[in-house]
Amino acid sequence: MQELIRYIACALVDNPDQVQVFVEEEDKTLRVGIKVAEEDMGKVIGKQGRIAKAIRTVAKASAAREGKRSQVDILD
């Protein structure tokens, strides 16, 4: 899942070399943290959070295939 989220985030931002994706597993929950450059934060969140919601939906579908839950946080 980490590669999938990184691929999506890199496609959205102007500075793909500054994208960092962290994945931690707790019980049956995958916690995903996305860190991007400050000037790219709006591109990852999107208008009214639409892009962030879409990223969360993709992560949820990917985690469901493994029988797990997901939580995606966009870190500053």
SEMI-841100 format. One record per residue: residue in one letter; x, y, z of N, C-alpha, C, O, CB in turn. Coordinates in steps of 0.1 Angstrom, whole numbers, plus 5000, padded with zeros to 4 digits. Each point is the difference from the previous one (the first is absolute). Glycine has a CB too. Layout:
BEGIN
<type = A; nX = X; nY = Y; nZ = Z; caX = X; caY = Y; caZ = Z; cX = X; cY = Y; cZ = Z; oX = X; oY = Y; oZ = Z; cbX = X; cbY = Y; cbZ = Z>
...
//
This chain:
BEGIN
<type = M; nX = 5008; nY = 4988; nZ = 5000; caX = 4992; caY = 5012; caZ = 5000; cX = 5009; cY = 5013; cZ = 5000; oX = 4996; oY = 5010; oZ = 4994; cbX = 4986; cbY = 4977; cbZ = 5018>
<type = Q; nX = 5029; nY = 5012; nZ = 4994; caX = 5009; caY = 5012; caZ = 5001; cX = 5004; cY = 5005; cZ = 4986; oX = 5000; oY = 5012; oZ = 4998; cbX = 5008; cbY = 4979; cbZ = 5024>
<type = E; nX = 4995; nY = 5000; nZ = 4969; caX = 5004; caY = 5003; caZ = 4987; cX = 4988; cY = 5007; cZ = 4992; oX = 5002; oY = 5009; oZ = 4993; cbX = 5015; cbY = 4972; cbZ = 5007>
<type = L; nX = 4971; nY = 5013; nZ = 5002; caX = 4988; caY = 5006; caZ = 4994; cX = 4998; cY = 5014; cZ = 5004; oX = 4997; oY = 5009; oZ = 4992; cbX = 4993; cbY = 4968; cbZ = 5007>
<type = I; nX = 5010; nY = 5026; nZ = 5014; caX = 4997; caY = 5013; caZ = 5005; cX = 5011; cY = 5010; cZ = 4996; oX = 4998; oY = 5011; oZ = 4996; cbX = 4990; cbY = 4979; cbZ = 5024>
<type = R; nX = 5025; nY = 5005; nZ = 4980; caX = 5011; caY = 5008; caZ = 4995; cX = 4998; cY = 5004; cZ = 4986; oX = 5003; oY = 5011; oZ = 4996; cbX = 5012; cbY = 4978; cbZ = 5021>
<type = Y; nX = 4981; nY = 5002; nZ = 4975; caX = 4998; caY = 5002; caZ = 4985; cX = 4990; cY = 5011; cZ = 4998; oX = 5001; oY = 5009; oZ = 4992; cbX = 5005; cbY = 4967; cbZ = 5003>
<type = I; nX = 4983; nY = 5023; nZ = 5012; caX = 4989; caY = 5009; caZ = 4999; cX = 5004; cY = 5014; cZ = 5004; oX = 4998; oY = 5010; oZ = 4993; cbX = 4985; cbY = 4972; cbZ = 5011>
<type = A; nX = 5024; nY = 5019; nZ = 5008; caX = 5004; caY = 5013; caZ = 5005; cX = 5011; cY = 5006; cZ = 4991; oX = 4999; oY = 5012; oZ = 4998; cbX = 4996; cbY = 4980; cbZ = 5025>
<type = C; nX = 5014; nY = 5000; nZ = 4972; caX = 5010; caY = 5006; caZ = 4991; cX = 4994; cY = 5005; cZ = 4987; oX = 5005; oY = 5010; oZ = 4994; cbX = 5012; cbY = 4974; cbZ = 5016>
<type = A; nX = 4972; nY = 5010; nZ = 4985; caX = 4994; caY = 5005; caZ = 4988; cX = 4993; cY = 5014; cZ = 5002; oX = 4998; oY = 5007; oZ = 4991; cbX = 4999; cbY = 4969; cbZ = 5002>
<type = L; nX = 5000; nY = 5027; nZ = 5019; caX = 4992; caY = 5012; caZ = 5003; cX = 5009; cY = 5012; cZ = 5003; oX = 4995; oY = 5011; oZ = 4998; cbX = 4987; cbY = 4974; cbZ = 5011>
<type = V; nX = 5030; nY = 5013; nZ = 4996; caX = 5008; caY = 5011; caZ = 5005; cX = 5010; cY = 5005; cZ = 4990; oX = 5003; oY = 4993; oZ = 4990; cbX = 4994; cbY = 4998; cbZ = 5033>
<type = D; nX = 5009; nY = 5021; nZ = 4980; caX = 5010; caY = 5006; caZ = 4992; cX = 5014; cY = 4995; cZ = 5004; oX = 5009; oY = 5000; oZ = 4992; cbX = 4977; cbY = 5020; cbZ = 5004>
<type = N; nX = 5015; nY = 4976; nZ = 5016; caX = 5013; caY = 4995; caZ = 5006; cX = 4999; cY = 4985; cZ = 5004; oX = 4999; oY = 4997; oZ = 5012; cbX = 5007; cbY = 5027; cbZ = 4996>
<type = P; nX = 4994; nY = 4967; nZ = 4983; caX = 4998; caY = 4986; caZ = 5003; cX = 5011; cY = 4994; cZ = 5008; oX = 4998; oY = 4990; oZ = 5007; cbX = 4989; cbY = 5008; cbZ = 4973>
<type = D; nX = 5025; nY = 5008; nZ = 5020; caX = 5011; caY = 4995; caZ = 5008; cX = 4999; cY = 5003; cZ = 5015; oX = 5007; oY = 4994; oZ = 5008; cbX = 5007; cbY = 5009; cbZ = 4972>
<type = Q; nX = 4976; nY = 5006; nZ = 5024; caX = 4998; caY = 5003; caZ = 5014; cX = 4988; cY = 4992; cZ = 5006; oX = 4996; oY = 5002; oZ = 5011; cbX = 5014; cbY = 5020; cbZ = 4984>
<type = V; nX = 4984; nY = 4969; nZ = 4997; caX = 4989; caY = 4992; caZ = 5005; cX = 5005; cY = 4989; cZ = 5008; oX = 5009; oY = 4992; oZ = 4996; cbX = 4977; cbY = 5014; cbZ = 4984>
<type = Q; nX = 5009; nY = 4992; nZ = 5032; caX = 5003; caY = 4989; caZ = 5009; cX = 4987; cY = 4994; cZ = 5005; oX = 4990; oY = 5006; oZ = 5003; cbX = 5031; cbY = 5006; cbZ = 5005>
<type = V; nX = 4979; nY = 4975; nZ = 4991; caX = 4988; caY = 4992; caZ = 5005; cX = 5005; cY = 4990; cZ = 5010; oX = 5009; oY = 4992; oZ = 4999; cbX = 4980; cbY = 5010; cbZ = 4979>
<type = F; nX = 5004; nY = 4999; nZ = 5034; caX = 5003; caY = 4991; caZ = 5011; cX = 4988; cY = 4991; cZ = 5002; oX = 4988; oY = 5004; oZ = 5000; cbX = 5027; cbY = 5013; cbZ = 5011>
<type = V; nX = 4987; nY = 4970; nZ = 4992; caX = 4990; caY = 4990; caZ = 5003; cX = 5003; cY = 4993; cZ = 5013; oX = 5011; oY = 4994; oZ = 5001; cbX = 4984; cbY = 5003; cbZ = 4974>
<type = E; nX = 4996; nY = 5004; nZ = 5034; caX = 5001; caY = 4992; caZ = 5013; cX = 4988; cY = 4991; cZ = 5001; oX = 4989; oY = 5003; oZ = 4996; cbX = 5024; cbY = 5016; cbZ = 5015>
<type = E; nX = 4990; nY = 4969; nZ = 4994; caX = 4989; caY = 4990; caZ = 5002; cX = 4997; cY = 4998; cZ = 5014; oX = 5009; oY = 4997; oZ = 5008; cbX = 4997; cbY = 4992; cbZ = 4971>
<type = E; nX = 4982; nY = 5014; nZ = 5025; caX = 4995; caY = 4998; caZ = 5014; cX = 4988; cY = 4990; cZ = 4999; oX = 4990; oY = 5004; oZ = 4995; cbX = 5019; cbY = 5019; cbZ = 5013>
<type = D; nX = 4992; nY = 4966; nZ = 4998; caX = 4989; caY = 4990; caZ = 5000; cX = 4996; cY = 4997; cZ = 4985; oX = 5009; oY = 4995; oZ = 4992; cbX = 4983; cbY = 5012; cbZ = 5031>
<type = K; nX = 4996; nY = 4997; nZ = 4974; caX = 4996; caY = 4998; caZ = 4986; cX = 4998; cY = 5013; cZ = 4993; oX = 4992; oY = 5001; oZ = 4991; cbX = 4997; cbY = 4978; cbZ = 5016>
<type = T; nX = 5018; nY = 5032; nZ = 4998; caX = 4999; caY = 5013; caZ = 4994; cX = 5013; cY = 5004; cZ = 4994; oX = 5010; oY = 5000; oZ = 5007; cbX = 4972; cbY = 5006; cbZ = 5009>
<type = L; nX = 5018; nY = 4999; nZ = 4972; caX = 5012; caY = 5006; caZ = 4994; cX = 4999; cY = 5015; cZ = 5001; oX = 4991; oY = 5006; oZ = 4995; cbX = 5011; cbY = 4974; cbZ = 4989>
<type = R; nX = 5007; nY = 5026; nZ = 5023; caX = 5001; caY = 5015; caZ = 5001; cX = 5010; cY = 5005; cZ = 4990; oX = 5012; oY = 4997; oZ = 5000; cbX = 4982; cbY = 5002; cbZ = 5024>
<type = V; nX = 5001; nY = 5009; nZ = 4966; caX = 5008; caY = 5006; caZ = 4990; cX = 5002; cY = 5014; cZ = 5002; oX = 4990; oY = 5008; oZ = 5002; cbX = 5002; cbY = 4975; cbZ = 4982>
<type = G; nX = 5020; nY = 5022; nZ = 5016; caX = 5003; caY = 5014; caZ = 5001; cX = 5007; cY = 5005; cZ = 4987; oX = 5009; oY = 4994; oZ = 4995; cbX = 4993; cbY = 5004; cbZ = 5030>
<type = I; nX = 4993; nY = 5013; nZ = 4970; caX = 5005; caY = 5006; caZ = 4987; cX = 5006; cY = 5013; cZ = 5004; oX = 4993; oY = 5009; oZ = 5006; cbX = 4990; cbY = 4979; cbZ = 4979>
<type = K; nX = 5029; nY = 5014; nZ = 5012; caX = 5007; caY = 5013; caZ = 5002; cX = 5005; cY = 5006; cZ = 4987; oX = 5007; oY = 4993; oZ = 4993; cbX = 5000; cbY = 5000; cbZ = 5030>
<type = V; nX = 4989; nY = 5019; nZ = 4974; caX = 5004; caY = 5007; caZ = 4987; cX = 5006; cY = 5013; cZ = 5004; oX = 4999; oY = 5005; oZ = 5011; cbX = 4983; cbY = 4983; cbZ = 4975>
<type = A; nX = 5024; nY = 5019; nZ = 5004; caX = 5005; caY = 5013; caZ = 5002; cX = 4988; cY = 5010; cZ = 5003; oX = 4989; oY = 4997; oZ = 4996; cbX = 5030; cbY = 4998; cbZ = 4988>
<type = E; nX = 4984; nY = 5015; nZ = 5024; caX = 4990; caY = 5009; caZ = 5004; cX = 4992; cY = 5006; cZ = 4989; oX = 4988; oY = 5002; oZ = 5001; cbX = 5026; cbY = 5003; cbZ = 5019>
<type = E; nX = 4993; nY = 4999; nZ = 4969; caX = 4993; caY = 5006; caZ = 4989; cX = 4991; cY = 4990; cZ = 4992; oX = 4992; oY = 5004; oZ = 4992; cbX = 5027; cbY = 5012; cbZ = 5006>
<type = D; nX = 4983; nY = 4971; nZ = 5004; caX = 4992; caY = 4990; caZ = 4993; cX = 4988; cY = 4995; cZ = 5009; oX = 4993; oY = 4991; oZ = 4995; cbX = 5028; cbY = 5002; cbZ = 4992>
<type = M; nX = 4978; nY = 5012; nZ = 5025; caX = 4990; caY = 4995; caZ = 5009; cX = 4986; cY = 5001; cZ = 4994; oX = 4992; oY = 4991; oZ = 5001; cbX = 5023; cbY = 5015; cbZ = 5018>
<type = G; nX = 4982; nY = 5006; nZ = 4975; caX = 4987; caY = 5002; caZ = 4994; cX = 4997; cY = 4991; cZ = 4989; oX = 4988; oY = 4996; oZ = 4998; cbX = 5014; cbY = 5027; cbZ = 5009>
<type = K; nX = 5008; nY = 4973; nZ = 4985; caX = 4998; caY = 4991; caZ = 4989; cX = 4996; cY = 4986; cZ = 5005; oX = 4993; oY = 4992; oZ = 4993; cbX = 5023; cbY = 5021; cbZ = 4993>
<type = V; nX = 4989; nY = 4982; nZ = 5025; caX = 4997; caY = 4987; caZ = 5005; cX = 4986; cY = 5000; cZ = 5007; oX = 4993; oY = 4990; oZ = 5000; cbX = 5032; cbY = 5006; cbZ = 5003>
<type = I; nX = 4972; nY = 5015; nZ = 5003; caX = 4987; caY = 5001; caZ = 5007; cX = 4989; cY = 5003; cZ = 4990; oX = 4989; oY = 4994; oZ = 5001; cbX = 5022; cbY = 5014; cbZ = 5020>
<type = G; nX = 4991; nY = 5001; nZ = 4970; caX = 4990; caY = 5003; caZ = 4990; cX = 4989; cY = 5010; cZ = 5005; oX = 4999; oY = 5002; oZ = 5012; cbX = 5005; cbY = 4976; cbZ = 4978>
<type = K; nX = 4987; nY = 5026; nZ = 5001; caX = 4989; caY = 5009; caZ = 5004; cX = 4990; cY = 4992; cZ = 5009; oX = 4996; oY = 4989; oZ = 4996; cbX = 5007; cbY = 5025; cbZ = 4983>
<type = Q; nX = 4995; nY = 4992; nZ = 5033; caX = 4991; caY = 4994; caZ = 5009; cX = 5004; cY = 4985; cZ = 5004; oX = 4991; oY = 4992; oZ = 5004; cbX = 4990; cbY = 5023; cbZ = 4987>
<type = G; nX = 5032; nY = 4982; nZ = 5008; caX = 5005; caY = 4987; caZ = 5004; cX = 4996; cY = 4989; cZ = 4990; oX = 5001; oY = 4988; oZ = 5004; cbX = 4998; cbY = 5020; cbZ = 5019>
<type = R; nX = 4998; nY = 4995; nZ = 4965; caX = 4995; caY = 4989; caZ = 4991; cX = 5011; cY = 4991; cZ = 4996; oX = 4998; oY = 4988; oZ = 5000; cbX = 4986; cbY = 5028; cbZ = 4991>
<type = I; nX = 5028; nY = 4989; nZ = 5007; caX = 5011; caY = 4991; caZ = 4996; cX = 5005; cY = 4992; cZ = 5012; oX = 5003; oY = 4988; oZ = 4998; cbX = 5004; cbY = 5028; cbZ = 4985>
<type = A; nX = 4993; nY = 4989; nZ = 5029; caX = 5003; caY = 4993; caZ = 5012; cX = 4990; cY = 4989; cZ = 5002; oX = 5004; oY = 4989; oZ = 5004; cbX = 5007; cbY = 5031; cbZ = 5006>
<type = K; nX = 4977; nY = 4983; nZ = 4988; caX = 4989; caY = 4990; caZ = 5001; cX = 5002; cY = 4988; cZ = 4990; oX = 4998; oY = 4989; oZ = 5003; cbX = 4986; cbY = 5029; cbZ = 5006>
<type = A; nX = 5020; nY = 4986; nZ = 4979; caX = 5002; caY = 4990; caZ = 4990; cX = 5012; cY = 4991; cZ = 5003; oX = 5000; oY = 4988; oZ = 4998; cbX = 4991; cbY = 5027; cbZ = 4985>
<type = I; nX = 5020; nY = 4991; nZ = 5023; caX = 5011; caY = 4992; caZ = 5004; cX = 4996; cY = 4990; cZ = 5011; oX = 5004; oY = 4989; oZ = 5000; cbX = 5012; cbY = 5030; cbZ = 4994>
<type = R; nX = 4976; nY = 4986; nZ = 5015; caX = 4995; caY = 4992; caZ = 5011; cX = 4992; cY = 4988; cZ = 4995; oX = 5001; oY = 4989; oZ = 5005; cbX = 4999; cbY = 5031; cbZ = 5010>
<type = T; nX = 4992; nY = 4983; nZ = 4975; caX = 4992; caY = 4989; caZ = 4994; cX = 5008; cY = 4990; cZ = 4994; oX = 4997; oY = 4988; oZ = 5001; cbX = 4985; cbY = 5028; cbZ = 4995>
<type = V; nX = 5028; nY = 4988; nZ = 4996; caX = 5010; caY = 4990; caZ = 4994; cX = 5007; cY = 4992; cZ = 5011; oX = 5001; oY = 4988; oZ = 4998; cbX = 5002; cbY = 5027; cbZ = 4982>
<type = A; nX = 5001; nY = 4991; nZ = 5030; caX = 5007; caY = 4993; caZ = 5011; cX = 4991; cY = 4991; cZ = 5007; oX = 5004; oY = 4989; oZ = 5004; cbX = 5011; cbY = 5030; cbZ = 4999>
<type = K; nX = 4972; nY = 4985; nZ = 4999; caX = 4990; caY = 4991; caZ = 5006; cX = 4998; cY = 4987; cZ = 4992; oX = 4999; oY = 4989; oZ = 5005; cbX = 4990; cbY = 5031; cbZ = 5005>
<type = A; nX = 5010; nY = 4982; nZ = 4977; caX = 4998; caY = 4989; caZ = 4991; cX = 5012; cY = 4990; cZ = 5000; oX = 4999; oY = 4988; oZ = 5000; cbX = 4986; cbY = 5027; cbZ = 4985>
<type = S; nX = 5027; nY = 4991; nZ = 5015; caX = 5012; caY = 4992; caZ = 5000; cX = 5001; cY = 4992; cZ = 5013; oX = 5004; oY = 4989; oZ = 5000; cbX = 5007; cbY = 5028; cbZ = 4985>
<type = A; nX = 4986; nY = 4990; nZ = 5026; caX = 5001; caY = 4993; caZ = 5013; cX = 4989; cY = 4989; cZ = 5001; oX = 5003; oY = 4990; oZ = 5006; cbX = 5006; cbY = 5031; cbZ = 5004>
<type = A; nX = 4980; nY = 4982; nZ = 4985; caX = 4989; caY = 4990; caZ = 5000; cX = 5004; cY = 4987; cZ = 4993; oX = 4995; oY = 4989; oZ = 5004; cbX = 4988; cbY = 5029; cbZ = 4997>
<type = R; nX = 5025; nY = 4983; nZ = 4989; caX = 5004; caY = 4988; caZ = 4993; cX = 5009; cY = 4991; cZ = 5009; oX = 5000; oY = 4988; oZ = 4998; cbX = 4999; cbY = 5024; cbZ = 4980>
<type = E; nX = 5007; nY = 4994; nZ = 5032; caX = 5008; caY = 4993; caZ = 5009; cX = 4993; cY = 4996; cZ = 5013; oX = 5005; oY = 4995; oZ = 5010; cbX = 5015; cbY = 5017; cbZ = 4981>
<type = G; nX = 4967; nY = 4992; nZ = 5010; caX = 4992; caY = 4998; caZ = 5011; cX = 5003; cY = 5009; cZ = 5012; oX = 4998; oY = 4997; oZ = 5012; cbX = 5001; cbY = 4980; cbZ = 4981>
<type = K; nX = 5005; nY = 5035; nZ = 5004; caX = 5004; caY = 5010; caZ = 5010; cX = 4993; cY = 5013; cZ = 4997; oX = 4993; oY = 5002; oZ = 4990; cbX = 5029; cbY = 4988; cbZ = 5012>
<type = R; nX = 4979; nY = 5019; nZ = 5008; caX = 4995; caY = 5014; caZ = 4999; cX = 5011; cY = 5009; cZ = 4997; oX = 5012; oY = 4997; oZ = 5003; cbX = 4968; cbY = 4998; cbZ = 5013>
<type = S; nX = 5017; nY = 5017; nZ = 4980; caX = 5010; caY = 5010; caZ = 4998; cX = 4996; cY = 5014; cZ = 5005; oX = 4988; oY = 5003; oZ = 5001; cbX = 5019; cbY = 4984; cbZ = 4979>
<type = Q; nX = 5003; nY = 5020; nZ = 5024; caX = 4999; caY = 5014; caZ = 5004; cX = 5011; cY = 5008; cZ = 4993; oX = 5012; oY = 4997; oZ = 5002; cbX = 4977; cbY = 4996; cbZ = 5021>
<type = V; nX = 5007; nY = 5018; nZ = 4970; caX = 5010; caY = 5008; caZ = 4993; cX = 5000; cY = 5014; cZ = 5006; oX = 4990; oY = 5006; oZ = 5001; cbX = 5006; cbY = 4980; cbZ = 4978>
<type = D; nX = 5016; nY = 5018; nZ = 5024; caX = 5002; caY = 5013; caZ = 5006; cX = 5010; cY = 5008; cZ = 4991; oX = 5010; oY = 4994; oZ = 4995; cbX = 4986; cbY = 4998; cbZ = 5028>
<type = I; nX = 5001; nY = 5020; nZ = 4974; caX = 5009; caY = 5009; caZ = 4992; cX = 5007; cY = 5009; cZ = 5010; oX = 4994; oY = 5008; oZ = 5007; cbX = 4991; cbY = 4992; cbZ = 4972>
<type = L; nX = 5028; nY = 4998; nZ = 5022; caX = 5008; caY = 5006; caZ = 5011; cX = 5006; cY = 5013; cZ = 4995; oX = 5003; oY = 5001; oZ = 4988; cbX = 5002; cbY = 4977; cbZ = 5022>
<type = D; nX = 4997; nY = 5032; nZ = 4999; caX = 5007; caY = 5012; caZ = 4996; cX = 5014; cY = 5001; cZ = 5005; oX = 5007; oY = 5009; oZ = 4997; cbX = 4971; cbY = 5002; cbZ = 5003>
//
